[in-house]
Amino acid sequence: MVDRLPRNWGDMRRDWVILSIYERFEAAVALLLRFVVGLIIVVALYRLLASVIVTLIFRSLNPLDHAVFQQVFGEILTLLIALEFNHTLRYDIDPGRGIIHTRIVLLIAILALARKLIILDIAAVSATMVAALAALTLALGAAYWLVRERDLRS
């Protein structure tokens, strides 16, 4: 058995004969997902640049205005979340753990939640929604802490 899944096309071709059928499937899906997410990142970056140029230059809006800052920063965080997701598809497989590590998925969820909190207009949201987001933040933090503690003991 191979210690890790192939990370690129060359590795996949080299290791193809020694991979199990499921490892071949998982490696192929991971490479395809990296390609698809890469395309999404390129399109999101283009849209971010176009949005910043239109918003800040042509409309002459102040980047320190709260609404403009929320919009631009929300788009930047969306791009960072996509980059982090694409990066997780490159990790090595540890025996018995699979290609996607729970700790990384939790970190991406925390990043997505932070994005939501940053772009959220608190004045337009009910107290129940704020409480639900706070509870979700605590739950994700606790889950991350538990998974991290397990990883540290291993």
C-alpha positions in Angstrom: 0.0 0.0 0.0 1.2 3.5 -0.8 1.9 5.8 2.1 0.1 8.7 0.5 -2.2 9.4 -2.4 -0.7 10.9 -5.5 -0.8 14.7 -5.4 -0.5 15.4 -9.1 -0.9 13.7 -12.5 2.7 12.5 -12.6 2.5 10.9 -9.2 -0.8 9.3 -10.1 0.7 7.8 -13.3 3.8 6.5 -11.4 1.8 5.0 -8.5 -1.2 3.8 -10.5 -0.2 0.1 -10.5 0.4 -0.1 -6.7 -2.8 1.8 -5.7 -5.9 -0.2 -4.7 -9.1 0.4 -6.8 -10.5 2.7 -4.1 -7.3 4.6 -3.8 -7.3 5.1 -7.5 -10.8 6.3 -7.4 -10.1 8.7 -4.4 -7.0 10.1 -6.1 -8.8 10.7 -9.4 -11.7 12.4 -7.6 -9.3 14.6 -5.5 -7.5 15.7 -8.7 -10.7 16.4 -10.5 -12.0 18.4 -7.5 -8.8 20.4 -7.3 -9.2 21.3 -11.0 -12.9 22.3 -10.5 -12.2 24.3 -7.4 -9.2 25.9 -9.2 -11.5 27.1 -11.9 -13.9 28.5 -9.3 -11.0 30.3 -7.6 -9.9 31.9 -10.9 -13.5 33.1 -11.7 -14.0 34.4 -8.1 -10.7 36.3 -8.3 -11.7 37.9 -11.6 -15.1 38.9 -10.1 -13.4 40.3 -7.0 -11.0 42.4 -9.1 -13.8 43.6 -11.3 -16.0 44.4 -8.3 -13.2 46.3 -6.5 -12.4 48.3 -9.7 -16.0 49.2 -10.3 -16.9 49.9 -6.7 -13.9 51.9 -5.7 -12.7 53.6 -8.9 -15.8 54.1 -11.1 -18.3 54.7 -8.3 -15.7 56.5 -6.2 -16.9 54.9 -3.0 -14.9 55.1 0.2 -13.3 51.7 1.1 -13.6 52.7 4.8 -17.4 52.9 4.4 -18.9 50.1 6.5 -21.1 48.7 3.7 -18.3 48.8 1.0 -15.8 47.2 3.4 -18.3 44.4 4.2 -18.9 43.7 0.6 -15.2 43.7 -0.5 -14.0 41.8 2.6 -16.8 39.2 2.2 -15.6 38.6 -1.4 -12.0 38.3 -0.2 -13.0 35.8 2.5 -15.0 33.8 0.0 -11.9 33.5 -2.1 -9.8 32.5 0.9 -12.3 29.8 1.8 -12.1 28.4 -1.7 -8.3 28.4 -1.6 -8.3 26.6 1.8 -10.7 24.0 0.5 -8.5 23.4 -2.6 -5.5 23.1 -0.3 -7.2 20.4 1.8 -7.4 18.3 -1.3 -3.6 18.1 -1.4 -3.0 16.6 2.0 -1.5 13.2 2.4 -3.6 10.3 3.5 -2.8 9.0 6.9 -3.6 5.4 7.6 -7.2 5.1 8.7 -8.0 8.8 8.3 -8.8 9.4 4.7 -8.0 12.3 2.4 -10.0 15.0 4.2 -9.1 15.6 7.8 -12.0 16.5 10.1 -9.8 19.2 11.8 -9.3 21.0 8.4 -13.0 20.8 7.6 -13.9 22.4 11.0 -11.3 25.1 10.4 -13.0 25.9 7.0 -16.4 26.0 8.7 -15.1 28.4 11.3 -13.6 30.6 8.6 -17.0 30.5 6.7 -18.8 31.4 9.9 -16.3 34.3 10.5 -17.1 35.5 7.0 -20.8 35.4 7.8 -20.3 37.4 11.0 -18.2 40.0 9.3 -20.6 40.7 6.5 -23.7 40.4 8.7 -25.7 43.6 9.3 -26.4 43.2 13.0 -29.1 45.9 13.0 -31.1 43.9 10.5 -30.8 40.6 12.2 -33.0 39.2 15.0 -31.6 38.4 18.5 -32.5 34.8 17.8 -30.2 34.7 14.8 -27.4 36.3 16.7 -27.8 33.7 19.5 -27.9 30.9 16.9 -24.7 32.1 15.3 -23.1 32.4 18.8 -24.1 28.9 19.6 -22.8 27.6 16.3 -19.5 29.4 16.9 -19.2 27.8 20.4 -20.1 24.4 18.9 -17.5 24.6 16.1 -14.9 25.8 18.6 -15.6 22.9 20.9 -15.6 20.4 18.1 -12.3 21.7 16.9 -10.8 21.6 20.4 -11.9 18.0 20.8 -10.5 16.9 17.5 -7.3 18.8 18.1 -6.9 17.1 21.5 -7.4 13.7 19.9 -4.8 14.5 17.3 -2.3 15.6 19.9 -2.7 12.4 21.8 -2.2 10.2 18.7 
